[in-house]
């Protein structure tokens, strides 16, 4: 304990709790929190790719038309828009942990109800309310990890969380490939997919009851004693977490934060704060970025089975191609781990978005099954480099007192954009085919790249407590 206390009893003893968190090495508590958040995100990615993956199956089972298909694909994303905004406010006002429990309870309950859908209207409604629950999952996770992880390891460990998370994408692909042709216990296979998502989220809800609250949030809301106890507990783990010879080489406190900044109570968060002069350019860039990013990301994930069906492949074959392509998601997130702290975030965003655009065009014009799967894997692999760094970058933009609400507001725009995708991209696919569809996606990603490079801030290794 004496050695752990030494981390505080240095010339910077008056520095904020945020400083102490930022210079701390990664502890067992950090690893456990990252794992629990990652498992929760796994079911988020399972949910986000579920409707698109089995869209052709549902269309055949319920015999609904193109309008109902678009509403079914859009309903969960519309719900996620409301969830991102509302639960982001809850997280800033009542705490990250409480918001986590609310969002998982909503998702788990309504996903289970969706398994019993007797018609497409029931399915659309339950997907909407499940979306409200799951809508804040990624932005809450991003903010929570930004709050608790040390600055120099923030990107790397968030990438580990998303590596675990994106196992959910091939999981839903292969689960659909396995269950859709079957009727276990006389129940349609696709209904079991909803049950799996619901029960998995219920398990995560139990795990998250043991999450600690964010020390930064506690300190920013006048609960310094609780924050002090949590940070001290993590510091007490340091002797077991690093070798003796490394302890003298702990990073110096971050210079970007003035002493006492985090530990004093802050006024209540207000969403209009994002339009203050010091945040205005940042907010505009993020809103454009979030609106456009899902065009490339969900444009493939949600529409891949439809694209393959348009090229003449049957449902089971297209599910097989989709499942193989989805293997790129966790691999891409894993590849982000070693490069996250070595390359400036906004440049990594721009590079991965450019490769996504090129791989999408390759997927659209591929002339054989082997090339389709190759470009599909490349696309999903690179898109998850893009997605993982995007989540880290988004959570690094605002200070603790408004982080969850401001991030949730920006992130909610991506959900509106995703909800609009079926109404925008499916008509292009139906009228012109996969080539022009991915041409549109490539143009959108080009605008995103220019926006981020021109207006984005550098954030790698910088304290999240900065204004």
C-alpha positions in Angstrom: 0.0 0.0 0.0 2.9 2.4 0.8 4.2 1.9 -2.7 0.8 2.6 -4.2 0.4 5.7 -2.1 3.8 6.9 -3.4 2.1 7.4 -6.7 0.1 10.2 -5.1 2.7 11.6 -2.7 4.8 13.3 -5.3 5.3 17.0 -6.1 2.0 16.8 -8.0 0.0 15.6 -5.0 -2.5 18.5 -5.5 -3.2 17.5 -9.0 -6.6 16.3 -10.0 -8.0 12.8 -10.0 -8.0 13.0 -13.7 -4.2 13.5 -13.7 -3.8 10.5 -11.4 -5.9 8.3 -13.7 -4.0 9.5 -16.8 -0.5 8.6 -15.4 -1.6 5.3 -13.9 -0.4 2.1 -15.6 -3.1 -0.3 -16.6 -4.4 -2.3 -13.6 -6.5 -5.5 -13.2 -9.5 -3.2 -12.6 -9.0 -1.5 -16.0 -8.8 -4.9 -17.7 -11.9 -6.2 -16.0 -13.9 -3.0 -16.9 -12.7 -3.2 -20.5 -13.8 -6.9 -20.7 -17.3 -6.2 -19.2 -17.9 -3.3 -21.5 -16.6 -5.3 -24.5 -19.1 -8.2 -23.8 -21.9 -5.7 -23.6 -20.8 -4.2 -26.9 -20.8 -7.7 -28.4 -24.6 -7.9 -28.1 -24.9 -4.3 -29.4 -23.1 -5.4 -32.6 -25.2 -8.6 -32.7 -28.3 -6.4 -32.5 -27.2 -3.8 -35.0 -26.5 -6.5 -37.7 -29.4 -8.8 -36.9 -32.2 -7.1 -39.0 -30.0 -6.6 -42.0 -28.6 -10.1 -41.9 -32.0 -11.9 -41.9 -33.9 -9.2 -43.8 -34.5 -11.5 -46.8 -35.7 -14.3 -44.5 -38.1 -12.0 -42.7 -39.4 -10.6 -46.0 -40.2 -14.1 -47.2 -41.7 -15.3 -43.9 -44.0 -12.3 -43.5 -44.5 -11.6 -47.2 -44.1 -7.9 -46.7 -43.5 -5.3 -49.5 -40.5 -3.0 -50.0 -42.0 -0.2 -47.8 -42.3 -2.6 -44.9 -38.8 -3.8 -45.5 -37.5 -0.3 -45.3 -39.5 0.4 -42.1 -38.2 -2.8 -40.5 -34.6 -2.0 -41.3 -35.0 1.6 -40.1 -37.1 1.1 -37.0 -34.2 -0.1 -34.7 -32.1 2.9 -35.8 -34.9 5.4 -35.2 -35.2 3.9 -31.7 -31.4 4.2 -31.3 -31.6 7.9 -32.1 -33.9 8.6 -29.2 -31.9 6.2 -27.0 -28.6 8.0 -27.7 -30.0 11.4 -26.9 -32.1 10.5 -23.8 -29.6 8.0 -22.2 -26.7 10.3 -22.8 -28.4 12.9 -20.7 -29.1 10.2 -18.0 -25.4 9.3 -18.0 -24.2 12.9 -17.4 -26.9 13.6 -14.8 -27.2 10.3 -12.9 -24.0 8.4 -13.8 -22.6 6.1 -16.4 -23.4 2.9 -14.5 -27.1 3.7 -14.0 -27.5 4.5 -17.7 -25.8 1.2 -18.6 -28.3 -0.8 -16.6 -31.3 1.1 -18.1 -30.3 0.6 -21.7 -29.6 -3.1 -21.4 -32.9 -3.8 -19.6 -34.8 -2.1 -22.4 -33.0 -3.9 -25.1 -33.2 -7.3 -23.5 -36.9 -7.1 -22.8 -38.0 -5.8 -26.2 -35.7 -8.1 -28.2 -37.4 -11.0 -26.4 -40.8 -9.7 -27.3 -39.6 -9.4 -30.9 -39.0 -13.1 -31.0 -42.8 -13.6 -30.6 -43.7 -11.3 -33.5 -47.0 -12.5 -35.1 -46.7 -9.9 -37.9 -44.5 -7.3 -39.4 -46.1 -4.4 -37.4 -45.3 -6.1 -34.1 -41.7 -6.7 -35.4 -41.3 -3.0 -36.3 -42.5 -1.7 -33.0 -40.4 -4.1 -30.9 -37.3 -3.3 -33.0 -37.9 0.4 -32.3 -38.1 0.0 -28.5 -35.1 -2.5 -28.5 -33.3 0.2 -30.4 -34.1 2.8 -27.7 -32.3 0.5 -25.3 -29.3 -0.3 -27.4 -29.0 3.2 -28.9 -26.7 4.5 -26.1 -24.6 1.4 -25.7 -21.7 2.4 -27.9 -21.6 6.1 -26.9 -21.9 5.2 -23.2 -19.2 2.6 -23.5 -16.9 5.1 -25.3 -17.4 7.7 -22.7 -17.0 5.3 -19.8 -13.7 3.9 -21.2 -12.5 7.4 -21.9 -13.3 8.3 -18.2 -11.5 5.4 -16.6 -8.6 4.5 -18.8 -5.2 6.2 -18.7 -4.6 8.6 -21.5 -1.7 6.7 -23.1 -3.6 3.4 -23.1 -7.1 4.8 -23.8 -7.1 4.0 -27.5 -5.4 0.6 -27.2 -7.8 -0.8 -24.5 -10.9 0.6 -26.2 -9.7 -1.2 -29.3 -9.5 -4.4 -27.2 -13.1 -3.8 -26.1 -14.3 -3.4 -29.7 -12.3 -6.5 -30.7 -14.5 -8.5 -28.3 -17.5 -6.5 -29.4 -17.2 -7.3 -33.1 -17.2 -11.0 -32.5 -20.9 -10.4 -32.4 -21.0 -9.6 -36.1 -19.8 -13.0 -37.5 -21.7 -14.5 -34.6 -25.0 -13.3 -35.9 -23.9 -14.2 -39.5 -23.0 -17.8 -38.6 -25.9 -18.2 -36.2 -28.3 -17.1 -38.9 -26.7 -19.5 -41.4 -27.1 -22.3 -38.9 -30.6 -21.5 -37.5 -32.5 -20.0 -40.4 -33.0 -23.3 -42.3 -34.1 -25.0 -39.0 -37.1 -24.9 -36.6 -35.8 -26.0 -33.2 -38.7 -27.0 -30.9 -41.0 -26.2 -33.8 -40.0 -22.5 -33.6 -38.7 -20.6 -36.6 -34.9 -20.4 -36.5 -34.8 -16.6 -36.9 -36.9 -16.2 -33.7 -34.1 -17.9 -31.8 -31.7 -15.2 -32.9 -33.8 -12.6 -31.0 -33.9 -14.9 -28.0 -30.1 -15.3 -28.0 -29.6 -11.5 -28.1 -32.1 -11.0 -25.3 -30.7 -13.6 -23.0 -27.1 -12.6 -23.6 -27.9 -9.0 -22.7 -29.6 -10.1 -19.5 -26.4 -11.8 -18.5 -24.4 -8.7 -19.3 -26.9 -6.6 -17.2 -26.0 -8.8 -14.2 -22.3 -8.4 -14.8 -22.6 -4.6 -15.1 -24.3 -4.3 -11.7 -20.7 -4.7 -10.4 -19.2 -1.9 -12.5 -17.7 1.0 -10.6 -19.0 4.4 -11.4 -16.7 6.7 -13.3 -14.4 8.5 -10.9 -14.2 11.5 -13.2 -18.0 11.7 -13.3 -18.2 11.5 -9.5 -15.6 14.2 -9.0 -17.2 16.5 -11.6 -20.5 16.1 -9.7 -19.2 17.0 -6.2 -18.7 13.4 -5.0 -15.0 13.7 -4.5 -14.8 11.3 -1.5 -16.3 8.4 -3.6 -14.0 9.3 -6.5 -11.0 9.4 -4.2 -11.8 5.9 -2.8 -12.1 4.4 -6.3 -8.9 5.9 -7.7 -7.0 4.9 -4.5 -8.3 1.4 -4.9 -6.9 1.2 -8.5 -3.6 2.8 -7.4 -3.3 0.1 -4.7 -3.3 -2.5 -7.5 -0.2 -1.0 -9.2 2.5 -3.0 -7.4 0.9 -6.2 -8.7 0.3 -4.7 -12.1 3.8 -3.6 -13.1 7.4 -4.9 -12.5 9.5 -3.3 -9.9 11.9 -1.8 -12.4 9.0 -0.1 -14.3 7.6 1.7 -11.4 10.1 4.5 -11.5 9.3 5.1 -15.1 5.6 6.1 -14.6 4.6 8.8 -17.0 4.6 12.4 -15.8 1.2 14.0 -15.1 -0.5 15.4 -18.2 0.3 19.1 -18.7 -3.0 19.8 -20.4 -5.0 19.8 -17.2 -4.8 22.4 -14.5 -4.6 21.2 -10.9 -8.0 20.8 -9.3 -10.0 21.0 -12.5 -11.8 17.7 -12.1 -12.2 17.5 -8.4 -14.4 20.6 -8.0 -18.2 20.3 -8.5 -19.4 21.5 -11.9 -22.7 23.0 -12.9 -25.3 20.7 -14.5 -24.5 19.7 -18.1 -26.4 21.6 -20.8 -26.6 20.4 -24.4 -26.3 24.0 -25.6 -22.8 24.0 -24.2 -21.6 22.1 -27.4 -22.3 25.4 -29.3 -19.9 27.5 -27.1 -17.1 29.1 -29.1 -14.4 26.7 -27.9 -16.5 23.6 -29.0 -18.3 25.0 -32.1 -15.9 23.8 -34.8 -15.5 20.5 -33.0 -19.2 20.0 -32.8 -19.8 20.8 -36.5 -17.1 18.4 -37.6 -18.5 15.6 -35.4 -22.0 16.1 -36.6 -20.9 15.8 -40.2 -18.7 12.9 -39.4 -21.4 10.9 -37.5 -24.0 11.6 -40.1 -21.8 10.3 -43.0 -19.9 7.5 -41.2 -22.8 5.1 -41.1 -23.3 5.3 -44.9 -20.1 3.4 -45.4 -20.3 1.2 -42.3 -24.0 0.1 -42.3 -24.3 0.6 -46.0 -22.5 -2.7 -46.3 -23.5 -4.6 -43.1 -27.2 -3.9 -43.4 -27.5 -4.3 -47.2 -25.0 -7.1 -48.0 -27.7 -9.9 -48.3 -29.9 -7.6 -50.4 -26.9 -6.8 -52.7 -26.1 -10.5 -53.1 -29.7 -11.3 -53.8 -29.7 -8.6 -56.5 -26.8 -10.5 -58.1 -28.8 -13.7 -58.3 -27.7 -15.6 -55.2 -30.4 -17.4 -53.1 -31.0 -16.7 -49.4 -28.9 -19.5 -47.9 -25.9 -18.8 -50.3 -26.1 -15.1 -49.6 -26.1 -15.8 -45.8 -23.0 -17.9 -46.3 -21.2 -15.2 -48.2 -22.3 -12.6 -45.6 -21.2 -14.7 -42.7 -17.7 -15.2 -44.2 -17.4 -11.5 -45.0 -18.4 -10.7 -41.4 -15.2 -12.4 -40.2 -13.4 -9.2 -41.1 -15.1 -7.3 -38.3 -13.3 -8.7 -35.2 -10.1 -9.1 -37.2 -10.2 -5.4 -38.1 -10.8 -4.3 -34.6 -7.9 -6.5 -33.4 -5.6 -5.0 -36.0 -6.4 -1.6 -34.5 -4.9 -2.5 -31.2 -1.2 -2.1 -32.2 -1.7 1.0 -34.3 -4.2 2.9 -32.2 -1.6 4.8 -30.2 1.0 4.9 -33.0 -1.0 6.9 -35.5 -2.9 10.1 -35.0 -6.6 9.3 -34.7 -8.0 11.5 -37.4 -5.4 10.3 -40.0 -6.3 6.7 -39.2 -10.0 7.5 -39.7 -9.2 9.1 -43.1 -7.0 6.2 -44.2 -9.5 3.5 -43.3 -12.4 5.3 -44.8 -10.5 5.6 -48.1 -9.8 1.9 -48.2 -13.4 1.1 -47.4 -14.5 3.1 -50.5 -12.1 1.2 -52.7 -13.0 -2.3 -51.3 -16.7 -1.5 -51.7 -16.3 -0.8 -55.4 -14.3 -4.1 -55.6 -17.2 -6.0 -53.9 -19.7 -4.4 -56.3 -17.9 -5.4 -59.5 -16.3 -8.7 -58.4 -16.9 -11.4 -61.0 -16.6 -14.5 -58.9 -17.6 -15.9 -55.6 -14.0 -15.9 -54.4 -13.6 -12.2 -55.2 -16.9 -11.4 -53.6 -15.8 -12.9 -50.4 -12.3 -11.4 -50.6 -13.5 -7.9 -51.1 -16.2 -8.5 -48.5 -13.7 -9.5 -45.9 -11.4 -6.6 -46.8 -14.3 -4.2 -46.5 -15.5 -5.4 -43.1 -11.9 -5.7 -41.8 -11.1 -2.1 -42.7 -14.5 -0.8 -41.7 -13.8 -2.0 -38.2 -10.5 -0.3 -38.1 -12.6 2.8 -39.1 -15.3 2.0 -36.5 -13.0 1.4 -33.6 -10.9 4.5 -34.1 -14.1 6.5 -34.7 -15.5 5.5 -31.3 -12.3 6.5 -29.5 -12.0 9.7 -31.4 -15.7 10.7 -30.7 -15.3 10.1 -26.9 -12.2 12.3 -26.7 -13.8 15.5 -27.9 -15.6 16.9 -24.8 -14.9 17.3 -21.1 -16.4 15.0 -18.4 -19.3 17.2 -17.4 -20.9 17.1 -20.9 -19.1 14.1 -22.4 -22.0 11.6 -22.5 -24.7 14.0 -23.5 -22.6 15.7 -26.2 -21.3 12.4 -27.5 -24.8 10.9 -27.4 -26.2 13.8 -29.3 -23.6 13.6 -32.1 -23.9 9.8 -32.2 -27.7 10.0 -32.4 -27.3 11.7 -35.8 -25.6 8.5 -37.1 -28.7 6.6 -36.1 -31.0 8.9 -38.0 -28.6 8.6 -41.0 -28.7 4.8 -40.6 -32.5 4.8 -40.4 -32.6 6.8 -43.7 -30.2 4.4 -45.5 -32.8 1.8 -46.6 -34.9 4.6 -48.1 -31.9 6.1 -50.0 -29.7 3.2 -50.9 -32.3 0.4 -51.6 -33.8 2.5 -54.5 -30.4 3.0 -55.9 -29.7 -0.7 -55.7 -33.0 -1.6 -57.2 -32.7 0.9 -60.1 -29.1 0.8 -60.9 -27.4 -2.2 -59.2 -24.5 -2.7 -56.8 -21.9 -0.6 -58.8 -23.7 2.7 -58.6 -24.7 1.9 -55.0 -21.1 1.6 -53.9 -20.2 4.6 -56.0 -22.6 6.7 -53.9 -21.0 5.2 -50.7 -17.5 6.0 -52.0 -18.4 9.7 -52.7 -19.9 10.1 -49.2 -16.8 8.6 -47.6 -14.7 11.1 -49.6 -16.6 14.0 -48.1 -16.0 12.5 -44.6 -12.3 12.2 -45.2 -12.0 15.8 -46.2 -14.1 17.0 -43.3 -12.1 15.1 -40.6 -8.7 16.1 -42.0 -9.6 19.7 -42.4 -11.4 20.4 -39.2 -10.6 17.5 -36.8 -8.4 18.0 -33.7 -5.5 15.8 -32.7 -6.4 13.7 -29.7 -3.9 10.8 -29.4 -2.5 10.7 -25.9 -4.2 14.0 -24.9 -6.1 14.2 -21.6 -9.9 13.9 -22.0 -10.3 16.6 -19.3 -9.1 19.3 -21.7 -11.6 21.9 -23.0 
